[in-house]
């Protein structure tokens, strides 16, 4: 298994097309994901397109260059009062879950990120237990006001 950090579209396309990366996340996030458009915007933010603050993506591949998992980490720009990074999307191929791949991807990304990391997870998402085992804890309940 290879974990590859990429910080722009050119680096990403050495391993997987942007469209296939977005499709992978969209498919394997399932009901806990967002639209392909939203995922692509998040990737653009990580790659500093359209004045994003930056971040990176991680591609997890096997020796045959098959995608096993994917992650997008964005910088928040809010050091000290909010963690410097937000893990926005992480997914493992649905047929490979429960084998430690997700933990490997997340731990790799945490080590690659400069500063602290936060994420949002729905209470009923089974991945919540994985995040807690890695060391994430609940500090606040997120509340939103949608206009």
C-alpha positions in Angstrom: 0.0 0.0 0.0 1.3 3.5 -0.9 0.2 6.7 0.7 0.8 9.7 -1.5 0.4 13.4 -0.5 -0.4 15.7 -3.4 -0.7 19.5 -3.3 -1.8 20.4 -6.8 -3.6 19.0 -9.8 -0.4 18.1 -11.7 0.8 15.9 -8.8 -2.6 14.3 -8.4 -2.8 13.4 -12.1 0.4 11.4 -11.9 -1.7 8.8 -9.9 -5.3 9.4 -10.7 -7.3 12.0 -12.7 -9.0 14.7 -10.8 -12.4 13.5 -12.0 -11.7 9.9 -10.8 -10.5 11.2 -7.5 -13.7 13.2 -7.0 -15.8 10.2 -8.2 -14.0 7.9 -5.8 -14.8 10.1 -2.8 -18.4 10.7 -3.9 -19.0 7.0 -4.4 -17.3 5.8 -1.2 -18.5 8.5 1.1 -22.0 7.4 0.4 -24.7 9.0 2.5 -22.1 10.9 4.5 -20.7 12.7 1.5 -21.5 15.7 -0.6 -22.1 16.4 -4.2 -19.3 16.0 -6.7 -19.3 19.7 -7.2 -18.7 20.3 -3.5 -15.9 17.7 -3.3 -14.2 19.3 -6.3 -14.5 22.8 -4.7 -12.9 21.4 -1.6 -10.1 19.9 -3.6 -9.6 23.2 -5.4 -9.4 24.9 -2.0 -6.7 22.4 -0.9 -4.8 23.1 -4.2 -5.0 26.9 -3.7 -7.2 27.5 -6.7 -9.5 30.5 -6.5 -7.7 31.9 -3.6 -8.0 28.9 -1.3 -5.7 28.8 1.8 -4.3 25.4 0.7 -4.0 22.0 2.1 -3.4 18.7 0.4 -5.0 15.5 -0.8 -3.9 11.9 0.0 -4.3 9.0 -2.4 -4.0 5.5 -1.1 -3.1 2.9 -3.8 -2.1 -0.7 -3.9 0.8 -2.0 -5.8 -1.4 -2.3 -9.0 -2.3 1.4 -8.8 -5.8 0.7 -7.7 -7.2 3.4 -5.5 -8.0 2.1 -2.0 -8.7 5.4 -0.3 -8.7 9.1 -0.6 -8.6 12.2 1.7 -8.7 16.0 1.5 -7.3 18.2 4.2 -7.9 22.0 4.1 -6.1 24.7 6.0 -8.4 26.9 8.1 -6.1 29.9 8.6 -7.3 30.1 12.2 -4.3 29.1 14.4 -4.8 29.1 18.2 -8.6 29.4 18.4 -9.6 26.8 15.8 -7.3 24.0 14.6 -5.2 25.0 11.7 -6.5 22.1 9.5 -9.8 20.5 8.8 -10.0 16.9 7.5 -12.9 17.4 5.2 -13.2 14.1 3.4 -11.8 10.6 3.9 -13.1 7.5 2.3 -12.0 3.9 1.9 -13.3 1.6 -0.9 -16.5 0.1 0.5 -15.2 -3.4 0.0 -12.0 -2.8 2.0 -13.3 -1.2 5.1 -12.4 -2.6 8.5 -8.8 -3.5 7.5 -7.0 -0.4 9.0 -6.7 1.5 5.7 -8.7 4.4 6.9 -6.6 4.7 10.1 -3.4 4.6 8.0 -4.7 7.3 5.7 -5.8 9.6 8.6 -2.6 9.1 10.7 -0.5 9.8 7.6 -2.4 13.0 6.9 -2.2 14.1 10.5 1.6 13.7 10.4 1.8 15.6 7.1 -0.4 18.5 8.4 1.2 21.5 10.1 -0.7 22.1 13.3 -3.8 20.6 14.8 -6.6 18.9 12.9 -10.3 18.9 13.4 -13.1 17.1 11.5 -16.9 17.1 11.4 -18.7 13.7 11.8 -22.3 12.9 12.1 -23.1 11.2 15.4 -24.5 8.1 13.7 -21.6 7.7 11.2 -19.8 4.4 12.1 -16.5 6.1 11.3 -16.9 8.1 14.5 -15.5 5.2 16.4 -12.4 5.1 14.2 -11.8 8.8 14.7 -12.0 8.4 18.5 -9.6 5.4 18.4 -7.1 7.6 16.5 -7.4 10.3 19.2 -10.0 12.7 18.1 -12.4 13.9 20.8 -15.5 15.9 21.0 -14.9 19.4 22.1 -18.0 21.2 20.8 -21.3 20.4 19.2 -21.4 22.1 15.9 -24.5 24.2 15.3 -25.5 25.7 12.0 -27.9 28.4 10.9 -28.8 27.8 7.2 -30.2 30.8 5.3 
